[in-house]
Amino acid sequence: MASWYAIRARGTGAEVAIYDEIGAYGVSAKGFLAELGALPEGTPVDLRLNSPGGSVFDAVAIHNAIKRHEGTVTVWIDGIAASAASYIAMAGDEIVMPENAFLMIHDPSGLVMGTAEDMRAMAEALDKVKGSLVSGYAAKSGRTTEDVSALMAAETWFDAGDAVAQGFADRLIEPVRIAANFDIGRFRNAPPVLVETVEAEADAGDETDGAETEADKGNTETAENDEVSDADDEQEAAPDAPQPPANTPPPGGALPDPAAIRAEAIGHARAVVDLCRLAGQPQMAGRFLEEDASLDAVRAALLAAKAEAEPEIAPHHPQPGRSSAARPWGEIVARTFKLKG
C-alpha cells in the first residue's frame, strides 16, 4: 500500500518526510507513530514537509508525538505546509522555510451524515479541535489566541517572509523548486502565484522525467530503473515481437500524461476513503485500495455490509408488522453515495 510519509536513518540522525496528504490511502498515523517511537532516544530529526494537510486527528497525534521526542526536531518546509501539515510544523524546535515556500492555517472541517443531534455533535467536536490548534499556533508564534483564531477563520496563507515576521517560522533559506502532486487550487484563498508555480513545475517535471528515462535506459542494474528492466525482460521473453519506436504514441492518441494519471489515482483513493467513512466502515478503505476496487464495487460491498448488519430503517416507534413508511437501507445509501462518474 502507498504511504504519505517515510522515515529513514541518516547518519547520526533521522529524516522524516511527509510529502502527501496526511492520512491518505487508508494509512493512519498509527504506523507513523510506531516508526517515530522506534528511533533511539535523543535522535536528532529533520522533518521535511510538502503537504496540503489531511486528517486533523492524525495531525494532532503526530504533533504531540514530535513534541514528546527527546531529540532536536528541525522542520524544513520544502514547498507547502497547509492546513493540518502546518500544525505538525509547529511541533518543531526550529522551522526553516525557503523564500518561495508557503504556510497556511485555517479552521478544521468535517463531514457528518445523520440527525440534527449528530450535526451538533460534529460542530462541538470541530470547536474543540480548533481550540487545540489555536493553542499550538499561538504557542509557536507568540500571538494571542484571538489573533490566531481570526487568521484561521480567514484561511490565511503566509509566504516565507510573512511566516517568519509573524512568528510561524524561524529562518529563511534560499528558494527551492516547488513540486507537488496535489491540487492547490482546491483551497479558496490559495495565492495565484503559488498555483501557477506548482502547475509550471509539474509541467517541467513531466518533461524532465521523460528525459531522465531516455538517459537511464543503458543502466538496468540500479533500483531506479525497475520499469526499464521490466521492459527489457519482456523483450527477451518475446524476441520476435515487433517493438514500437521509443516515445511512439498509442494508436489514435497521445502518450499518457503522468501528472493526470497520478491525479486520477489520488482522486480515486480519496473517493474510496470518503465512501467508507460515510458508511461508518473506515477500516475497509485499505482493503479496497489494495484490491484497486472500482467505486461501483466499493459501493456494492459497503451496501452489502450495512444491509447485513441493519437491513432497513423504520420510524422511531414502529407498529407491529412491516411499516409502509420503512425504506430499504440500500435505497437510502445508494442515494447518499451517488457520485458523478
C-alpha positions in Angstrom: 0.0 0.0 0.0 1.2 3.5 -0.8 2.1 5.8 2.1 2.2 9.5 2.7 5.3 9.5 4.9 8.8 8.0 5.1 11.2 7.7 8.0 14.8 7.0 7.2 18.0 6.8 9.3 20.6 9.5 8.2 24.0 9.1 9.8 23.7 10.4 13.4 20.1 11.4 12.9 16.8 10.6 11.1 14.9 12.2 8.3 11.1 12.2 8.4 9.3 13.2 5.1 5.6 14.0 4.8 5.1 14.6 1.1 1.4 13.9 0.5 -2.0 14.2 2.1 -1.8 13.2 5.8 -3.8 10.0 6.5 -4.3 9.2 2.8 -4.5 5.7 1.2 -6.1 4.3 4.3 -2.8 4.6 6.2 -3.4 6.2 9.6 -0.9 7.9 12.0 -0.6 4.7 13.9 2.2 3.4 11.7 3.9 6.8 11.7 3.9 7.0 15.5 5.3 3.4 15.8 8.2 4.2 13.5 8.9 7.5 15.2 8.8 5.9 18.6 11.3 3.2 17.4 14.0 5.9 16.9 16.7 5.8 19.6 16.1 8.3 22.4 17.6 11.7 21.6 17.9 11.2 17.9 18.0 14.5 16.0 15.2 14.6 13.4 14.9 16.6 10.2 11.2 16.7 9.4 10.6 17.7 5.8 7.1 18.9 4.8 5.4 19.4 1.4 1.8 18.6 2.2 -1.7 20.1 1.7 -2.8 18.7 5.1 -5.3 15.9 5.6 -6.7 14.3 8.7 -6.6 16.7 11.6 -6.8 14.0 14.2 -3.8 12.3 12.7 -2.0 15.6 12.6 -2.7 16.3 16.3 -1.4 12.9 17.2 1.8 13.4 15.1 2.3 16.9 16.6 2.1 15.6 20.1 4.4 12.7 19.4 7.0 15.1 17.9 6.8 17.4 20.9 7.4 14.4 23.2 10.5 13.3 21.1 13.7 13.9 23.2 15.9 14.8 20.3 16.0 18.1 18.4 13.4 18.4 15.6 14.1 20.8 12.8 11.2 21.3 10.4 12.0 22.1 6.7 9.0 23.3 4.7 10.2 22.2 1.3 7.3 23.7 -0.6 3.9 23.9 1.2 2.7 23.2 4.7 -1.0 23.8 4.6 -3.9 23.0 6.9 -3.1 20.0 9.2 0.5 20.0 7.9 1.1 23.5 9.2 0.1 22.3 12.7 2.6 19.5 12.5 5.2 22.0 11.7 4.5 23.9 14.9 6.0 21.0 16.9 9.5 21.7 15.6 12.2 23.3 17.7 13.1 25.3 14.6 11.1 25.9 11.4 13.0 26.7 8.3 11.4 27.9 5.1 12.8 28.6 1.6 12.0 32.0 0.4 9.4 30.7 -2.1 7.7 28.3 0.4 4.2 28.8 1.8 2.4 28.0 5.1 -1.4 28.1 5.5 -3.7 27.9 8.6 -7.5 27.6 8.5 -10.4 26.2 10.6 -10.9 22.5 10.7 -13.7 21.0 8.7 -15.6 17.7 8.9 -18.2 15.5 7.2 -21.2 14.0 9.0 -24.3 12.2 8.0 -27.2 11.8 10.4 -29.6 13.6 12.7 -29.6 17.2 13.9 -28.0 15.9 17.1 -25.2 14.3 15.0 -24.7 17.7 13.3 -24.5 19.5 16.6 -22.0 16.9 18.0 -19.8 17.4 14.9 -19.9 21.2 15.4 -18.9 20.8 19.0 -16.1 18.5 18.1 -14.8 20.9 15.5 -14.8 23.7 18.1 -12.8 21.6 20.5 -10.3 20.7 17.7 -9.9 24.3 16.7 -9.2 25.3 20.3 -6.4 22.8 20.4 -5.0 24.0 17.1 -5.2 27.6 18.2 -3.2 26.8 21.3 -0.4 25.2 19.2 -0.2 28.1 16.7 -0.3 30.7 19.4 2.4 28.9 21.5 4.8 28.9 18.5 4.1 32.4 17.1 3.6 34.3 20.4 0.4 35.8 19.0 -2.8 35.9 21.0 -5.3 33.2 20.7 -7.8 35.8 19.4 -5.4 36.8 16.6 -4.7 33.2 15.6 -8.4 32.3 15.6 -9.2 35.2 13.2 -6.3 34.1 10.9 -7.6 30.6 10.8 -11.2 31.7 10.1 -10.0 33.7 7.1 -7.8 30.8 5.7 -4.6 32.7 5.8 -1.6 32.0 3.6 1.8 33.1 4.6 4.8 33.3 2.3 8.1 32.6 4.0 8.8 36.2 4.8 5.4 36.7 6.4 5.6 33.4 8.3 8.9 34.4 9.9 7.8 38.0 10.6 4.6 36.8 12.3 6.4 34.0 14.3 5.1 30.9 12.5 8.7 30.1 11.2 12.2 30.9 12.4 14.6 31.1 9.5 14.7 31.7 5.7 16.9 29.9 3.3 17.5 30.1 -0.5 14.5 29.3 -2.8 13.9 25.7 -3.9 12.0 24.1 -6.7 8.4 23.6 -5.6 6.9 20.3 -6.8 3.6 18.9 -5.6 1.3 16.0 -6.7 -1.8 17.6 -5.1 -4.3 20.2 -6.2 -3.5 23.6 -4.5 -6.4 25.2 -6.3 -8.9 23.4 -4.1 -8.2 25.9 -1.3 -10.3 29.0 -1.5 -7.5 31.5 -0.8 -4.5 29.8 -2.4 -2.2 32.5 -3.8 -2.4 32.6 -7.6 1.4 32.8 -7.8 1.6 29.5 -5.9 -1.0 27.8 -8.1 0.8 29.0 -11.2 4.2 27.9 -9.8 3.1 24.4 -8.9 1.4 23.9 -12.3 4.5 25.2 -14.1 6.8 22.9 -12.1 4.6 19.9 -12.7 4.8 20.5 -16.5 8.5 20.9 -16.3 8.8 17.8 -14.1 7.0 15.7 -16.8 9.4 16.9 -19.4 12.4 16.2 -17.1 11.1 12.7 -16.3 10.9 11.8 -19.9 14.5 13.0 -20.5 15.7 11.0 -17.5 14.0 7.8 -18.7 15.9 8.1 -22.0 19.2 8.7 -20.3 18.7 5.8 -17.9 18.0 3.1 -20.5 21.6 1.9 -20.6 21.8 1.2 -16.9 19.3 -1.5 -15.9 21.2 -2.8 -12.9 20.1 0.0 -10.5 16.9 0.1 -8.4 15.8 3.3 -10.1 15.5 1.5 -13.5 12.9 -1.1 -12.5 10.5 -0.1 -15.3 13.3 -0.2 -17.9 14.4 -3.6 -16.6 10.9 -5.0 -16.8 10.6 -3.8 -20.4 13.9 -5.5 -21.3 12.7 -8.7 -19.7 9.6 -8.6 -21.8 11.6 -8.1 -24.9 13.8 -11.1 -24.1 10.8 -13.3 -23.5 9.4 -12.4 -26.9 12.4 -11.5 -29.2 10.5 -11.9 -32.4 7.7 -9.5 -31.4 7.9 -6.1 -33.2 8.9 -3.3 -30.9 7.5 0.2 -31.4 9.9 3.1 -31.6 10.6 5.0 -28.4 8.0 7.6 -27.3 5.6 6.4 -30.0 2.0 7.4 -29.0 -0.6 4.6 -28.8 -2.9 4.3 -31.8 -5.3 7.2 -32.0 -3.9 9.2 -29.1 -1.0 10.9 -27.3 1.3 9.5 -24.7 -0.5 9.3 -21.3 0.2 12.3 -19.0 1.9 11.1 -15.8 0.5 14.0 -13.8 -3.0 13.2 -15.0 -2.6 9.6 -14.1 -1.3 10.5 -10.6 -4.1 13.0 -10.0 -6.7 10.4 -11.1 -5.3 7.8 -8.7 -5.3 10.2 -5.8 -8.8 11.3 -6.6 -9.9 7.7 -6.7 -8.3 7.0 -3.3 -10.0 10.0 -1.7 -13.4 8.9 -3.1 -12.9 5.4 -1.7 -11.9 6.7 1.8 -14.8 9.1 1.8 -17.3 6.4 0.9 -16.0 4.2 3.7 -16.2 7.0 6.2 -19.7 7.9 5.2 -20.7 4.2 5.6 -19.2 4.0 9.0 -16.6 1.5 7.8 -13.3 3.4 7.5 -11.3 0.2 8.2 -12.4 -1.2 4.9 -10.7 1.5 2.8 -7.3 -0.1 2.9 -8.6 -3.4 1.5 -10.4 -1.7 -1.3 -7.3 0.3 -2.3 -5.1 -2.7 -2.2 -7.5 -4.5 -4.5 -7.8 -1.5 -6.7 -11.6 -1.8 -6.5 -13.8 0.4 -8.6 -16.2 2.9 -7.0 -19.1 0.7 -8.1 -17.6 -2.3 -6.4 -16.9 -0.3 -3.2 -20.5 1.0 -3.1 -21.8 -2.6 -3.6 -19.6 -4.0 -0.8 -20.5 -1.2 1.6 -24.2 -1.6 0.9 -23.9 -5.4 1.4 -22.1 -5.0 4.7 -24.5 -2.4 6.0 -27.6 -4.3 4.9 -26.3 -7.4 6.7 -25.9 -5.5 9.9 -29.0 -3.3 9.6 -31.4 -4.4 6.8 -33.8 -1.4 6.9 -34.5 1.9 8.5 -38.0 2.3 10.1 -39.8 5.0 12.1 -38.6 5.5 15.7 -41.9 3.9 17.0 -42.7 1.1 14.6 -46.1 -0.6 14.8 -46.4 -4.4 14.6 -45.6 -5.7 11.1 -43.7 -4.0 8.3 -44.5 -0.3 8.0 -45.2 1.1 4.6 -43.1 4.0 5.5 -40.0 1.9 6.0 -37.4 2.3 3.3 -34.7 -0.3 2.4 -31.2 0.8 3.6 -29.8 0.1 0.2 -32.1 2.7 -1.4 -31.1 5.4 1.1 -27.3 4.7 1.0 -27.4 4.5 -2.8 -28.8 8.0 -3.0 -26.4 9.3 -0.4 -23.3 7.7 -2.1 -24.3 8.6 -5.7 -21.2 10.3 -7.2 -20.7 11.9 -10.6 -18.7 9.5 -12.6 
